[in-house]
Amino acid sequence: MKACAATVRVVDLFCGIGGFRYAAESVATAAGVRARCVLSSDIDADCRKAYEANFGETPTGDICAIPAAAVPAHDLLLAGFPCQPFSIIGRRQGFEDARGTLFFEIARIAQAKRPRAIVLENVKLLVGRDRGRTLTRILDVLRDLGYRVEWRVLNALDFGLPQKRERVFIVGLRPAADFEWPSGGIPMTPLRALLEKRVAREHFASDYIRARRLARLTPTKEPTIWHENKAGHVSAHPFACALRANASYNYLLVNGERRPTPRELLRLQGFPDRFRIVCTPAQTRKQTGNSLPVPVAAAVLSGVFQACGWGGRGAKTEKTEG
C-alpha cells in the first residue's frame, strides 16, 4: 500500500472542450496533488465528443436535468457559464434571457454540496451589465451561500497568449482565506511561434476577400492577424483580437489572406498540442470561441490552490493501491 495521495475533487460545469480542466490539472500537478474530475457537464453534443476524446469520459448533458443529490461531493466547482446573455454579441437581456438563469444552476449545486472553492468565468461586459446590478446579484447569491467572493477582469495578452481577450473571473472561498490575484506581466509569445507552416487551401479566403484586404493594408515582415469589425474597419495586430464563436467567417485573417487553422485557434487559447481535434473546423472554431484562455485560468487557480492549502495539505486524501 502506497502513501496517501492528496486529491482535489473537481466539478466541471459548462465544460465545453475542457479549458478549465486543463488549467486545474496543470496547477494540481505543479502543486504535487491530483485533480480528479468527479462530474463534467455540457449540453453541446460536439463539445462532449471533443471532451471525451481528450479526457476519456463523456460529460453529462443538460445541467438543469441533474438533481443536486446526484452531484458527487467535491472541493472545487468550475464553471464558464454561458456568456450570451451578457456578451456584446448577444441580445444583452441578462437574467431576462433564460440562459442567464443558468448561473442559478451553479448556485443550486453549490448550496447542496458546499465546495471549498468556486471559480467562474464570463465575458468582460458582465461587469457593466444593467449598471453593474447583474454582477452584484451574482456576488450576493454566492455571499449568501457563505462564500467570500472577489472578481477581476484579466486579459490573455498579459499571460503570454497573443490574443486580446478580456474575461471576468469570480472566485468564491468558504471559509474565507487570503487569496492573491495573479499580476500577469508574462511576455507575449510571438504570433509566429503559434502559426502552422503548412496550411491547407481550404483555410484561405477567396481571391475577392484577399484583394479587398490588401487594398486597405500592406503585409509586414512579421505575421499579423487582420481584424475586421462590424463597421468594416480593418486593423492588423501582432496578436488576435478575441476569438468569437459566431463571428463572420473572415473576422480574423492571418496576414489578411487566410483563416486560422483549428490547431492555431486552440494554441491562441493556450490548449496544449496534445489536444485531439475530432470535430470539423467549423465546430472547433465555435468551440474555441466559446472557450477560455487556459493560462489565465491556471494563474487564477494557482492562487486558489494556495489559499485552500492544496499542495499536500488541506485536500481530501485517497489511498492508492500499489
Secondary structure, DSSP 8 states (H G I E B T S, - for coil): ----EEEEEEEEET-TTSHHHHHHHHHHHHHT-EEEEEEEE-S-HHHHHHHHHHHSS--BS-GGGS-GGGS---SEEEE----GGGSTTS---GGGSGGGGGHHHHHHHHHHH--SEEEEEEEGGGTTGGGGHHHHHHHHHHHHTT-EEEEEEEEGGGBT-SEE-EEEEEEEESS----------B----GGGTS-SS--GGGB--HHHHHHHHTT----SS--EEEE-TT--EEEESSEE---TTS-TTSEEETTTB---HHHHHHHTT--TT----S-HHHHHHHHHHS--HHHHHHHHHHHHHHHTBTTBSSEEE----
